[in-house]
Amino acid sequence: MSRLVLDLVGEICPVPLMRTSEAVARLPPGSELLVETDYPRALTNITQWCFRHGHPYEILDFRRGVYRVIIQKNSPPSA
């Protein structure tokens, strides 16, 4: 399984959510995206977006003012 890292430290809304959704769209199903952000509202927006779009996520930690979230791209529904 591949994992892409997206460093969004210093970015404020709406940039973190826009860049996260663009990065997830480019990933193959099952891949992971590690998002790093220091903006608390971005953490809320990104996790709500994941929930609405069915992408499992896990908030890893908060170190030195940076939140780290792993997002796993879900598989498209089968036909």
C-alpha positions in Angstrom: 0.0 0.0 0.0 1.4 3.4 -1.0 1.3 6.5 1.2 1.6 10.1 0.0 2.5 12.9 2.4 0.7 16.2 2.1 2.4 19.0 4.1 -0.2 21.8 4.7 1.5 23.5 7.6 1.0 27.3 7.3 -2.0 26.9 5.0 -5.5 28.3 6.0 -8.9 27.5 4.7 -10.0 26.7 2.1 -6.6 25.6 0.8 -6.1 22.5 3.1 -9.4 20.9 2.2 -9.0 21.7 -1.5 -5.5 20.2 -1.7 -6.6 17.2 0.4 -9.5 16.4 -1.9 -7.4 16.8 -5.0 -4.7 14.5 -3.6 -7.2 11.8 -2.6 -8.8 12.0 -6.1 -5.4 11.2 -7.6 -4.8 8.2 -5.4 -5.6 4.6 -6.3 -8.2 2.9 -4.0 -6.7 1.6 -0.9 -3.8 4.1 -0.9 -3.2 6.3 2.1 -2.6 10.1 2.4 -0.8 11.5 5.4 -2.0 15.1 5.9 -0.1 17.4 8.2 -1.7 20.7 9.2 -1.3 23.3 12.0 -4.7 24.8 11.4 -7.4 23.4 13.7 -10.3 24.3 11.5 -8.7 22.4 8.6 -8.6 19.3 10.7 -12.3 19.6 11.3 -13.1 20.3 7.6 -10.9 17.4 6.4 -12.3 14.8 8.7 -15.9 15.9 8.0 -15.1 15.7 4.3 -13.7 12.2 4.8 -16.8 11.1 6.6 -19.1 12.4 3.9 -17.2 10.8 1.1 -16.6 7.4 2.9 -12.9 7.6 3.3 -11.7 6.1 6.6 -9.4 8.3 8.5 -7.4 8.3 11.8 -6.1 11.3 13.6 -2.6 10.1 14.6 -1.3 12.8 16.9 -0.7 16.5 17.6 3.0 17.3 18.0 4.8 20.6 18.0 1.5 22.3 16.9 1.0 20.0 13.9 -2.0 17.6 13.5 -1.3 14.4 11.5 -4.2 12.5 9.9 -4.1 9.4 7.8 -6.8 9.1 5.1 -7.4 5.9 3.2 -9.0 6.3 -0.1 -12.1 4.1 -0.3 -12.8 1.7 -3.2 -15.5 2.8 -5.6 -18.9 1.0 -5.2 -19.1 -2.3 -7.1 -21.5 -2.5 -10.0 
